[in-house]
Amino acid sequence: MRIGELSRATGVPVRLLRYYEQQELLTAHRTPGGHREYEADAPVQVGRIRALLAAGLTSRTIRELMPCWEGGRLHPCVRDRLTAQLAELNTRIGELSTARDALADLTARVAEVA
């Protein structure tokens, strides 16, 4: 499957597919003419990449997790890694919530002066 076909099959722009390849998340072979050629399961891999990105994982973490798929699921050995990532995300959400409340308070005080 060529890059344009993969783009159409997944809805992911060609430029982004090249980025995934650059980040070593997706692998392509080159034809004798120099065109990228992807394996038949590339749309599934792109779907996995998109799901992991949507979960807030970095490219580096995704690269480490890509070999951990068994069938359509992540291997249980990555549970601790994902749990740690979830805890970090919850911490960030708490910090953002605190910042939002502080900003709302400042905004209310500005409105009182005006």
Secondary structure as the mmCIF struct_conf table of DSSP 4:
data_model
#
loop_
_struct_conf.conf_type_id
_struct_conf.id
_struct_conf.beg_label_comp_id
_struct_conf.beg_label_asym_id
_struct_conf.beg_label_seq_id
_struct_conf.end_label_comp_id
_struct_conf.end_label_asym_id
_struct_conf.end_label_seq_id
STRN STRN1 ARG A 2 ARG A 2
HELX_RH_AL_P HELX_RH_AL_P1 ILE A 3 THR A 10
TURN_TY1_P TURN_TY1_P1 GLY A 11 GLY A 11
HELX_RH_AL_P HELX_RH_AL_P2 VAL A 14 GLN A 22
TURN_TY1_P TURN_TY1_P2 GLN A 23 GLU A 24
BEND BEND1 LEU A 25 LEU A 26
STRN STRN2 HIS A 29 ARG A 30
HELX_LH_PP_P HELX_LH_PP_P1 THR A 31 THR A 31
TURN_TY1_P TURN_TY1_P3 PRO A 32 GLY A 33
BEND BEND2 GLY A 34 GLY A 34
STRN STRN3 ARG A 36 GLU A 37
TURN_TY1_P TURN_TY1_P4 ALA A 40 ASP A 41
HELX_RH_AL_P HELX_RH_AL_P3 ALA A 42 ALA A 54
TURN_TY1_P TURN_TY1_P5 ALA A 55 GLY A 56
HELX_RH_AL_P HELX_RH_AL_P4 SER A 59 LEU A 65
HELX_RH_3T_P HELX_RH_3T_P1 MET A 66 CYS A 68
STRN STRN4 TRP A 69 GLU A 70
TURN_TY1_P TURN_TY1_P6 GLY A 71 GLY A 72
STRN STRN5 ARG A 73 LEU A 74
HELX_RH_3T_P HELX_RH_3T_P2 PRO A 76 VAL A 78
HELX_RH_AL_P HELX_RH_AL_P5 ARG A 79 VAL A 113
#
